[in-house]
Amino acid sequence: MSGFLADLRISFMNLVEHGRRSSFLGAAIAAVTCLFVLLTALSSGIRHTLVDTATTLTTGHLNVGGFFKVTSGGAGPLVTDYQKIEDLVRRELPELDFIVHRGRGFGKIISDRGSTQAGLSGVDIEKEPRLRQVLDVYEGKLDELAQPNTILLFEQQAKRLDVKVGDAITISATTGRGVANTLDCRVIAIARDVGLLSSFNMLVSAESLRALYQLRPDVTGVIQVYVKPQYVEKLTPIAERLRKILADAGYRLMEPDPRAFWFKFQTVSREDWTGQKLDVTSWEDELSFIMWTYRALQALSFILMVILIGIMVAGIMNTLWIAIRERTREIGTLRAIGMQKFGVARLFLLEASMLGVFGALVGVALGAFLTWLINSANIHVPTSVQLFLMRDTLRLTVEPQTLVFSVVMIAFVTGAAAIYPAIRAASRKPVDAMAHFG
C-alpha cells in the first residue's frame, strides 16, 4: 500500500513538474467531458419532457385501448364497459399509481374564418391530476372544460382557426355506425403549444365527445395507466403481465403492435372479427412516430463522442510519447536502481489516469454549471425545433449517474490510451535509456 501511495505521489509531482503540458491536455479532457455531459443532458431533457408531457397529454405510461367493430369492415377506437377493466387493473397491478380514461376521436373543426383536421381527446378534467401541471393556459380557464360542449385549443390551432376564448366552433365527425354528426362547442381556453403533440390534438370535455359519437356512458376511448415513478423505466414486463391479466379475465386481445392506435385502423378493418378487442401499449408505442427523432439524436451524440474520444486518445498517446522521450534518462535511472518494468509502466498509467480524473472532474463541473446556466436563461427555440423538444424553451437534465459515469469513462479511456506508451517506456534497457541524450 505504501508503495502504491509513493507511486501516486511521484505521478502527481510529474504532472505538476510538467504543468504546461498537463494543463493543455487536462483542458482538452475537460472539454470532451463537458461536451459529453451537455449532449447527455440534452438527450435526457428530451426524454424527461416526453415522459412528463406526452404521458399527460396523449398517452399513459401504459394504455388499455383497442377497437370495437359493429361490422367486420368498420372499427372504432373504443373500450366498452371500461369500468370493469379499470377495476381489474386496480386490483391486479401493484405498480399502479393512478388511472385516467380518455375519449378518442378525429374530426374536422370549423370556425367562421377557417377549418382544420385534428385528433380529439375527451377528458374528465376533475379526474385529471397532472393535466394542470403540463398545460400552460394563457387565456381562459381550464376548469370550464368540465362543462358540456366545451373545447380547449392550443396556440397555433387558435391562430389557424382565427378564434379566441368564447367563440363558437363546430366539430364534424363520423360515428362508429357510419353516420355523420356535428357538435357546436365553445372555446373555453387556449394553451401554449407543447411541440408536435399540440399540433394535431385538441381537448374536449368527455361528455362532448360521447355526444358527438353517440356513445353510452360506459364507453371510453382508452384507459391510461400510470405507474409509480420507480417503474417508469421498467414498463415492458409490466405490459406483458397486464396482457396476461386481461387474457385470464376473458378479454380478447390484439397482437402486440408497437405503433400509435391510429396507424392500426387499416389492419383492424381488414381482419374478420366483430365485437371488442383490447390492445395494450406503452407510451413509446403510442409515440413511435416521433421517437425516431430522439433515437437519431442519441445516435448522432454517440458518433460525435466517439470522434471526440478518438481525437482525445490520439492526443494523449502523442503527449505521452513526447513525455517518454523527454524522460528517457529518468526511466533508465529508475530501472537501474531496481524498479521493475511493471513499476515503470504503472507510473505512466497512474499519471495518465490521474490526469483523466482531474480533467473529467473539471469537465463535469463545467457541464453541470453550463446546464444550470442554459436552463436559467429560458432560451426560446424556433417552432421547428419545438416540434421535437415538446416545449418552447431549451431544457437540459443532468442526472447524477451521468456525472459519475462521465468521470469513470474518461479516466478509463485516458488510462487505456496510456497502456501502449507505458509498456514501451518500461521496455527500454536501463543502459540504453541512461545513455540517451535529447
Protein Blocks (a to p, Z undefined) as FASTA:
>chain_A
ZZmmmmmmmmmmmmmmmmmlmmmmmmmmmmmmmmmmmmmmmmmmmmmmmmmmmmmmmocf
bdceddddfbfkbccdddehklmmmmmmmmmmmkbmbdcdddddddddddfkbccddddd
dddfklmmklmmmpccfedjfklmmpghiacddfklmmmnopaehiacddddddfkopac
ddddddfbdcddehjklmmcccddfklmmmmnopafkbcfbdcddddfklmmmmmmmmmm
mmmmmmmnopacdddddbdfklmmmmmmmpccehjddddddfklmmmmmmmmmmmmmmmm
mmmmmmmmmmmmmmmmmmmmmmmmmmmmmmmmmmmnopafklmmmmmmmmmmmmmmmmmm
mmmmmmmmmmmmmmmnopacdfklmmmnopabdcddddfklmmmmmmmmmmmmmmmmmmm
mmmmmmpcfklmmmpgZZ
